[in-house]
Amino acid sequence: MAFLYQVQTDGSVVKHWALGEKPLVVGRGTHADACVEDDALSSSHFLILNQGVDFFAMDLRSSNGTAVSGNRILSHKLQQGEVIQAGRSQFCFSGYPPSTFVSLSVLASMKTRTAQVVEAA
């Protein structure tokens, strides 16, 4: 089983959702499977889709787009520890259950992305 974690910039977990056979819609709308309070999210912003043993993140024509590891995507096969940015929110895809999830990969990814932004400036 895989999980989607909403994380803060310091890597702390806000919420988590178990990912199974049914697609998980993430957005600010009350009808979203993963309802997140973020005015920069579309009501149905992106979804996580299970395709056998693989999981994909797919943008749902959101206003502000969806990025994985800093790259804007329409559809992307997720790898362990990848960070999804949507609106002002960040999420981490992981195969680790909440009792053993360590957000060090999230922090490392954020530091790398921050360094890239600083270098580009």
N, C-alpha and C positions, 0 to 999 in steps of 0.2 A: 504494500500500500504506500502511496505517496501523499504528501501534504503540501499545502500552500500556507505560508506564514506571512502575515502582515507585520512588518518590522519598522521600528524607529531608526533614525539615522545613527544611533549608538548601538544598533543591533538587537535591542530588546524587542521581544515579541509582544505585539498588541493583541492579535487574534490568530487563530489557525483554523483550517478546514481540511478534512480528509477528502482525498480525491479517489473516486472510484470509477465505475462504468459510466455514470451519468455526467454529462458536461457540467462544469461549475461556471456560472456567469458571475463576474465581479463588476460591481458598479455602485452608484449611490442610490439607485432606485430601490424602493421597498420590495419590489418583485425579484431583485437580484438574489442569487443563492448566497453570495458573499456580499452583504450590504455594508458599505464602508462610508463613513462620514468624511467626505472630501468634496468640496464644491467644484474642484477642477476635474473630477471624474464625470464621465457621462453616466446616465442612468443605467445603461448596460455597456460597460467600457470594453472589457475583454472577457474571453472565456478560456478555460483549460479543458482540453478534450483528450480523452483516453483513446489511443489507437493500439490495442494489443498491450505490449509492454512499454510503449512509448507514450509520452504526454506532450501535447502541443499547446502553446499559447497563441491565441488568435485575436487580433484586434477586431472589434465589432463596429467599425466605422466611427470610432470615437472622435470627438472634437479635437482633443489634444494629443491623440496618438498613444501608442504603447511601445515601450522600449524594453529590450532584454539585454542586460550587460552593457547598457549605453547605446545600443543600436536600435533604431526604430524598426519595427516589424509589422508585417501583416499576418504572418504565420511563422512560427519558430518551434523546432523540436527542442524541448527543454532538457537540460543536463543538470545533474546534481549540483545544488548550491547556486544556480543562476538567479540573478536578481532581476525582477520585473519592475519597471517604473511606469506608473499610470497616474495621471494627475499629479498631486503632491505626495502620493503614497508610494511605498516600496513594499515589494513582496519577495519572498524567497521560496523557490521550489526545492523540495527535499524529500528524500525517501526515509528520513529519520522521524520517528514518532515524537510527539511533544515531550515525553519523559527523557529523551536522549538528544533532542535537537540542540546543537551548539551553533550559534550564529557567527562563529569566527570567519566562515567563508563569506558571510554577508559583509562583515567589517572589512575584510581584505578586498573584496570587490569594490566597496565604496571608496576605500583609500586609493585604489588604482584609478577609479573613475575621477576622483577629486584631483589626483596628480595630473591626469590627462587634461582636465579643464584648466588647471593652473599653467601647464606648459603651453597650451593653446593661446592663453591670454597675452 
